Amino acid sequence: MALDVGGYNIRVNAIAPGLFKSEITASLMSKPWLSGVVEKIVPLRKYGMSMTDPAITMLVQYLLQDSSDYISGNVFIVDGGTTLPGVPIFSSL
């Protein structure tokens, strides 16, 4: 998509959040074993931030500014490092 609309000075980026607090994840967040899994697999040892957390909102604000006019065609992963190569897959624990 970024290739298709770049000529019109339109930037296309995406934000891929990890496990954030929401109505959908509420039952998972209440599981007592979740913190143990996070300790084992999430490099930053954090999870469950809200979608209004600065990790997301500041990134959105930056991407909306003219100072990001050279950024297009990217997916910004905000997951505490969970998807880094070498991090164990949850199902393998």
C-alpha positions in Angstrom: 0.0 0.0 0.0 2.9 2.4 0.8 4.2 1.8 -2.7 0.8 2.5 -4.3 0.1 5.8 -2.5 3.6 7.1 -1.9 3.6 9.1 -5.1 0.7 11.1 -3.7 2.7 12.0 -0.6 0.7 9.6 1.5 2.6 7.7 4.2 1.4 4.2 5.3 2.6 2.7 8.6 1.1 0.3 11.1 1.4 -0.3 14.8 1.3 -3.9 16.0 0.7 -3.9 19.8 1.5 -6.9 21.9 -0.6 -7.9 24.9 -2.4 -4.8 26.1 -5.3 -4.4 28.5 -8.7 -4.3 26.8 -12.1 -5.9 27.1 -10.9 -8.7 24.9 -7.8 -9.6 27.0 -9.4 -9.0 30.5 -10.0 -12.7 31.2 -6.4 -13.6 30.1 -4.9 -10.8 32.2 -6.6 -12.2 35.3 -4.9 -15.6 35.0 -2.4 -16.1 37.9 0.1 -18.0 35.6 0.5 -15.1 33.2 3.1 -13.2 35.1 5.3 -16.3 35.3 5.1 -16.7 31.5 6.0 -13.1 31.0 9.0 -13.5 33.3 10.2 -16.3 31.0 9.6 -14.9 27.5 9.2 -11.1 27.5 12.6 -9.5 27.4 11.4 -6.2 29.0 9.3 -8.2 31.6 6.3 -6.0 31.0 2.8 -6.7 29.7 -0.7 -5.5 30.0 -0.2 -1.8 29.4 -3.3 0.1 28.2 -3.8 1.4 24.7 -3.4 4.9 26.2 0.1 4.1 27.5 2.8 6.4 26.2 4.4 3.5 24.3 1.5 3.7 21.9 0.3 7.3 22.1 3.7 8.9 21.7 4.4 6.7 18.7 1.1 7.7 17.1 1.7 11.3 17.8 5.2 11.1 16.2 3.9 9.4 13.1 1.3 12.1 12.7 3.9 14.9 12.8 5.7 16.4 9.8 9.0 15.3 11.4 8.1 11.7 10.4 7.6 12.6 6.7 10.4 10.2 5.6 8.9 7.2 7.4 6.6 5.0 5.4 5.9 1.3 4.8 6.8 0.2 8.3 5.2 -1.9 11.0 6.1 -0.7 14.5 5.9 -3.7 16.9 5.2 -2.6 20.5 5.4 -5.8 22.5 8.2 -5.6 25.1 10.4 -7.6 22.8 8.2 -10.7 22.7 8.6 -11.2 18.9 12.4 -10.8 18.9 14.3 -13.7 17.3 15.3 -16.3 19.9 12.5 -15.5 22.3 10.7 -18.8 23.2 7.3 -19.4 21.7 4.6 -19.4 24.4 3.3 -22.8 23.4 6.8 -24.3 23.9 7.0 -23.4 27.6 
